[in-house]
């Protein structure tokens, strides 16, 4: 089967959607399929596969390393690829372009809703939220009507779309690449080690990590905290770290080669996510695949992934209480190791191979 993914962002841009597209494409290729990726150009970056087709882009004046695509499509080239399926991973401009491609080729279109788009608008355009959200929802409904199925990574995403009148939904969870799966081993708690992997941008609420660290230092002075990733709040978080005297506890790595993350995770006890705008985060699934339980916040939308005391812990949105919970976990090592094993076993069903197989089964239903 020949599959075309279309996207508004791709490698080397670092985010969950680009990693999902890359890992899912690899898994589909391993199943014997041809996967092409239509993505914005990124000056100076050389793609691993020739199957990545770049369309023109402009530098993003707001966010570095997020080029703004201008989808002037290589229509003649796409026609020669003998595409069977068109699958867009974004709505709006690239979603409309994908719809046009599917129409011209007479092939089925699929759309994955990766993001809580309304939440992002509320963060970045609070004054114009009502107007922009109406435009966005109208576009989501439009691309959904054009699609054979709207793929939702979680049931919460599906419920949110159904509220907007989108009913042709199906749940297909995100998947984790094989190299992240490492059966948990007992590891020393001296020092207790935490990790966060992801973008350091406003919608991810990363400043909460510094508040948690400040409270935790009062209880466990020598803890370590790996913060892997970058974003607009990177410098502010570093400044706060030094201001609060946490520089011996917190290490900022910037964006890390994904192949190195499992090695870092071998010393990590807990993954912390402060985000309140998640769907089915790849970063959490990857931590779980290493047997690392996650601490998430109530109301984060992660309740179906983070099951309290089974695959992690759900805490009140209170840095002091979270620090107390972390301290409690560190004192009860027997319970921790039991939960670590459960977390790993739970993650086994979220492999990229499983995700790819479910997508193929879905594509087959509608293939012309």
C-alpha positions as CSV (number, residue, x, y, z in Angstrom):
1,X,0.0,0.0,0.0
2,X,1.2,3.5,-0.9
3,X,0.4,6.0,1.9
4,X,0.9,9.8,1.9
5,X,1.1,11.6,5.2
6,X,0.7,15.4,5.1
7,X,1.9,17.6,8.0
8,X,2.5,21.2,9.0
9,X,5.6,20.3,11.0
10,X,8.2,17.5,10.7
11,X,11.8,16.7,11.7
12,X,14.0,18.2,12.8
13,X,11.2,20.2,14.6
14,X,10.9,18.5,18.0
15,X,7.3,17.8,19.1
16,X,5.1,14.8,19.7
17,X,3.3,15.0,16.3
18,X,6.6,14.9,14.3
19,X,7.8,12.0,16.4
20,X,4.5,10.2,16.0
21,X,4.6,10.7,12.2
22,X,8.2,9.5,12.0
23,X,7.7,6.4,14.2
24,X,4.4,5.4,12.6
25,X,5.8,5.8,9.1
26,X,8.8,3.6,10.1
27,X,6.4,0.9,11.5
28,X,4.3,0.9,8.4
29,X,7.4,0.5,6.3
30,X,8.4,-2.5,8.4
31,X,5.0,-4.0,7.5
32,X,5.9,-3.7,3.9
33,X,4.2,-0.4,2.9
34,X,5.5,2.6,1.1
35,X,5.0,5.8,3.1
36,X,5.6,9.3,1.8
37,X,5.6,12.4,4.0
38,X,4.7,15.8,2.7
39,X,6.2,18.4,5.0
40,X,7.4,22.0,5.1
41,X,11.0,22.6,4.0
42,X,13.6,23.1,6.7
43,X,16.8,24.8,5.5
44,X,20.0,22.9,6.2
45,X,18.3,19.6,7.2
46,X,18.9,16.4,5.3
47,X,16.1,13.8,5.4
48,X,16.9,10.2,6.3
49,X,14.4,9.0,3.7
50,X,14.0,10.0,0.0
51,X,10.3,9.5,0.6
52,X,10.0,12.9,2.5
53,X,8.7,15.5,0.0
54,X,9.2,19.1,1.1
55,X,7.0,22.0,0.2
56,X,8.2,25.7,0.5
57,X,8.2,27.4,3.9
58,X,9.1,30.7,5.5
59,X,10.9,31.4,8.8
60,X,8.5,31.6,11.7
61,X,8.8,35.0,13.3
62,X,7.2,33.7,16.5
63,X,8.7,30.3,17.1
64,X,12.2,29.2,16.1
65,X,12.6,25.9,14.3
66,X,8.9,25.9,13.4
67,X,8.9,27.0,9.7
68,X,5.7,28.2,8.3
69,X,4.7,26.1,5.4
70,X,3.3,27.4,2.1
71,X,1.9,24.3,0.5
72,X,2.5,24.9,-3.2
73,X,2.1,21.2,-3.9
74,X,4.3,19.2,-6.4
75,X,1.1,17.8,-7.9
76,X,2.8,16.0,-10.9
77,X,5.3,14.3,-8.6
78,X,2.5,13.2,-6.2
79,X,0.5,11.7,-9.1
80,X,3.5,9.5,-10.1
81,X,3.6,8.0,-6.6
82,X,0.4,5.8,-7.1
83,X,-0.9,6.9,-3.7
84,X,-3.7,4.7,-2.2
85,X,-4.3,6.6,1.0
86,X,-4.0,10.3,2.0
87,X,-3.6,10.9,5.7
88,X,-3.3,14.4,7.1
89,X,-2.0,15.1,10.6
90,X,-3.1,18.7,10.7
91,X,-6.2,20.7,9.8
92,X,-6.3,24.2,8.3
93,X,-4.0,24.9,5.3
94,X,-2.2,21.6,5.0
95,X,-5.5,19.8,5.8
96,X,-7.2,21.6,2.9
97,X,-4.2,20.7,0.7
98,X,-4.5,17.0,1.7
99,X,-8.2,17.1,0.9
100,X,-7.5,18.5,-2.6
101,X,-4.9,15.8,-3.2
102,X,-7.3,13.1,-2.2
103,X,-10.0,14.6,-4.4
104,X,-7.7,14.8,-7.4
105,X,-6.4,11.3,-7.0
106,X,-9.9,9.9,-6.1
107,X,-8.4,8.3,-2.9
108,X,-9.8,8.2,0.6
109,X,-8.7,10.9,3.1
110,X,-8.0,10.4,6.8
111,X,-7.4,13.0,9.5
112,X,-5.7,12.6,12.9
113,X,-6.7,15.2,15.6
114,X,-3.5,15.3,17.6
115,X,-4.0,18.5,19.5
116,X,-6.4,20.3,21.8
117,X,-6.4,23.2,19.3
118,X,-8.9,25.3,21.3
119,X,-6.5,25.3,24.3
120,X,-3.6,26.5,22.2
121,X,-5.7,29.4,20.9
122,X,-6.7,30.3,24.4
123,X,-3.0,30.5,25.4
124,X,-1.7,32.5,22.4
125,X,-4.8,34.5,21.3
126,X,-6.8,35.1,24.5
127,X,-8.3,38.4,23.3
128,X,-9.4,37.0,20.0
129,X,-10.3,33.6,21.3
130,X,-14.0,33.6,20.4
131,X,-13.5,34.6,16.8
132,X,-10.4,32.3,16.2
133,X,-12.0,29.3,17.9
134,X,-15.1,29.6,15.6
135,X,-12.9,29.6,12.5
136,X,-10.9,26.7,13.8
137,X,-13.9,24.6,14.7
138,X,-15.5,25.3,11.4
139,X,-12.3,24.1,9.7
140,X,-12.2,21.0,11.9
141,X,-15.8,20.1,10.9
142,X,-15.0,20.8,7.2
143,X,-11.9,18.5,7.1
144,X,-13.7,15.9,9.2
145,X,-16.6,15.7,6.7
146,X,-14.1,15.2,3.9
147,X,-12.4,12.4,5.8
148,X,-13.5,8.8,5.8
149,X,-12.5,8.6,9.5
150,X,-11.2,11.1,12.0
151,X,-8.6,9.3,14.1
152,X,-8.5,10.2,17.8
153,X,-5.5,9.2,19.9
154,X,-7.7,9.2,23.1
155,X,-11.3,8.9,24.1
156,X,-11.2,12.4,25.5
157,X,-10.3,13.7,22.1
158,X,-13.1,11.8,20.6
159,X,-15.6,13.2,23.1
160,X,-14.4,16.7,22.4
161,X,-14.9,16.3,18.7
162,X,-18.3,14.7,19.0
163,X,-19.4,17.9,21.0
164,X,-18.6,19.8,17.8
165,X,-20.8,17.5,15.8
166,X,-18.0,15.4,14.4
167,X,-19.2,11.8,14.5
168,X,-17.0,9.8,12.0
169,X,-14.4,9.2,14.7
170,X,-12.3,6.2,15.7
171,X,-9.8,5.8,18.5
172,X,-6.2,4.7,17.5
173,X,-3.7,5.3,20.3
174,X,-0.3,6.7,19.6
175,X,2.6,4.2,19.7
176,X,6.2,3.9,21.0
177,X,9.2,2.9,19.1
178,X,10.8,-0.5,20.1
179,X,14.0,1.0,21.4
180,X,12.2,2.7,24.3
181,X,10.9,-0.6,25.7
182,X,13.2,-1.6,28.6
183,X,12.1,-4.0,31.3
184,X,12.5,-2.1,34.6
185,X,15.3,-3.0,37.0
186,X,15.7,-2.0,40.6
187,X,17.7,1.2,40.8
188,X,19.1,3.1,43.8
189,X,17.1,6.0,45.2
190,X,20.3,7.9,46.1
191,X,19.6,10.3,44.5
192,X,15.9,10.3,43.7
193,X,15.8,11.2,40.0
194,X,12.9,12.9,38.1
195,X,12.5,13.7,34.5
196,X,10.4,15.8,32.1
197,X,10.7,15.5,28.4
198,X,8.8,17.9,26.1
199,X,8.5,21.5,24.9
200,X,9.1,24.3,27.3
201,X,6.3,26.4,26.0
202,X,3.4,28.1,27.8
203,X,0.7,25.6,26.9
204,X,2.8,22.8,28.5
205,X,2.8,24.7,31.8
206,X,6.5,24.0,32.5
207,X,7.1,26.7,35.1
208,X,5.2,24.4,37.4
209,X,8.2,22.1,37.4
210,X,10.3,24.7,39.0
211,X,7.7,25.3,41.7
212,X,7.5,21.5,42.4
213,X,11.3,21.4,42.6
214,X,11.5,24.3,45.1
215,X,9.0,22.4,47.4
216,X,10.8,19.0,46.9
217,X,14.2,20.5,47.9
218,X,12.7,21.1,51.4
219,X,12.0,17.4,51.7
220,X,14.7,15.7,49.7
221,X,17.6,18.2,49.3
222,X,19.8,16.1,47.0
223,X,17.2,15.0,44.4
224,X,18.0,15.3,40.7
225,X,15.7,16.5,37.9
226,X,16.4,16.1,34.2
227,X,14.5,18.6,32.0
228,X,14.8,17.4,28.4
229,X,13.6,19.8,25.7
230,X,13.5,23.4,24.7
231,X,11.1,26.2,24.0
232,X,10.2,29.8,24.6
233,X,10.4,29.4,28.4
234,X,13.8,27.7,28.4
235,X,15.8,30.8,29.5
236,X,13.1,31.9,32.1
237,X,13.2,28.4,33.7
238,X,17.0,28.5,33.9
239,X,16.9,31.9,35.4
240,X,14.4,30.8,38.1
241,X,16.4,27.7,38.8
242,X,19.5,29.8,39.7
243,X,17.4,32.4,41.5
244,X,16.0,29.7,43.8
245,X,19.3,27.9,44.3
246,X,18.2,24.7,42.4
247,X,21.1,24.6,40.0
248,X,22.6,21.5,41.7
249,X,19.3,19.7,41.4
250,X,18.0,20.6,37.9
251,X,19.8,19.9,34.7
252,X,18.5,21.4,31.4
253,X,19.7,19.4,28.4
254,X,17.9,21.1,25.6
255,X,16.6,18.9,22.8
256,X,18.2,15.4,23.1
257,X,18.7,12.8,20.4
258,X,15.8,10.4,21.0
259,X,18.0,7.3,20.8
260,X,19.8,8.6,23.9
261,X,16.7,9.1,26.0
262,X,16.3,5.4,27.1
263,X,19.8,5.5,28.5
264,X,19.0,8.6,30.6
265,X,15.7,6.9,31.7
266,X,17.7,4.0,33.3
267,X,18.4,6.3,36.3
268,X,15.0,8.0,36.4
269,X,12.4,7.1,39.0
270,X,9.4,9.4,38.1
271,X,8.3,11.3,35.1
272,X,6.5,14.6,35.8
273,X,4.0,16.3,33.5
274,X,2.5,19.6,34.4
275,X,0.6,20.1,31.1
276,X,-3.1,20.6,31.1
277,X,-3.5,20.4,27.3
278,X,-2.6,16.9,26.4
279,X,-4.1,14.2,24.1
280,X,-2.0,11.1,24.2
281,X,1.6,12.3,24.8
282,X,4.4,10.3,23.2
283,X,6.7,11.5,25.9
284,X,4.7,9.8,28.7
285,X,4.3,6.6,26.7
286,X,8.0,6.5,26.2
287,X,8.7,6.9,29.9
288,X,6.1,4.2,30.7
289,X,7.9,1.9,28.2
290,X,10.9,2.2,30.5
291,X,8.8,1.4,33.5
292,X,8.8,4.9,34.8
293,X,5.5,5.9,36.5
294,X,4.1,9.4,35.7
295,X,2.8,12.1,38.0
296,X,0.1,14.1,36.3
297,X,-2.3,16.8,37.4
298,X,-6.0,16.5,38.0
299,X,-7.9,17.8,35.0
300,X,-5.0,17.2,32.6
301,X,-7.1,14.9,30.3
302,X,-4.7,12.1,30.9
303,X,-6.9,10.0,33.2
304,X,-7.3,7.2,30.7
305,X,-3.5,6.9,30.3
306,X,-2.4,7.6,33.9
307,X,-4.4,5.3,36.1
308,X,-3.8,6.3,39.7
309,X,-1.6,3.8,41.5
310,X,-1.5,1.5,38.4
311,X,0.5,3.4,35.8
312,X,1.3,6.5,37.7
313,X,-0.2,9.1,40.1
314,X,-2.8,11.8,39.7
315,X,-2.2,14.8,42.0
316,X,-3.8,18.0,43.0
317,X,-2.6,21.1,41.2
318,X,-0.5,22.1,44.2
319,X,3.3,22.0,44.1
320,X,3.6,21.4,47.8
321,X,1.3,18.4,47.7
322,X,3.0,17.0,44.6
323,X,6.4,17.3,46.4
324,X,4.9,15.5,49.4
325,X,3.6,12.7,47.1
326,X,7.0,12.3,45.5
327,X,8.6,12.1,49.0
328,X,6.1,9.5,50.0
329,X,6.8,7.4,46.9
330,X,10.5,7.5,47.6
331,X,10.0,6.1,51.1
332,X,8.0,3.1,49.9
333,X,10.4,1.4,47.5
334,X,8.5,-1.9,47.5
335,X,5.3,-0.3,46.2
336,X,7.3,1.8,43.7
337,X,9.0,-1.3,42.1
338,X,5.7,-3.0,41.9
339,X,4.1,0.0,40.2
340,X,7.1,0.3,37.9
341,X,6.6,-3.2,36.6
342,X,2.8,-2.6,36.1
343,X,3.6,0.6,34.2
344,X,5.9,-1.3,31.8
345,X,3.4,-4.0,31.2
346,X,0.7,-1.5,30.6
347,X,2.9,0.3,28.0
348,X,3.4,-2.9,26.0
349,X,0.1,-2.4,24.2
350,X,1.2,1.1,23.0
351,X,3.8,0.0,20.5
352,X,4.3,1.7,17.2
353,X,3.9,-1.6,15.5
354,X,0.4,-2.0,17.0
355,X,-0.6,1.5,16.0
356,X,0.6,0.9,12.4
357,X,-1.3,-2.4,12.2
358,X,-4.5,-0.7,13.4
359,X,-4.1,2.1,10.8
360,X,-3.5,-0.5,8.0
361,X,-6.6,-2.4,9.0
362,X,-8.5,0.9,8.9
363,X,-7.1,2.0,5.5
364,X,-7.9,-1.4,4.0
365,X,-11.6,-0.9,4.9
366,X,-11.8,2.2,2.7
367,X,-9.1,1.5,0.0
368,X,-10.4,2.0,-3.5
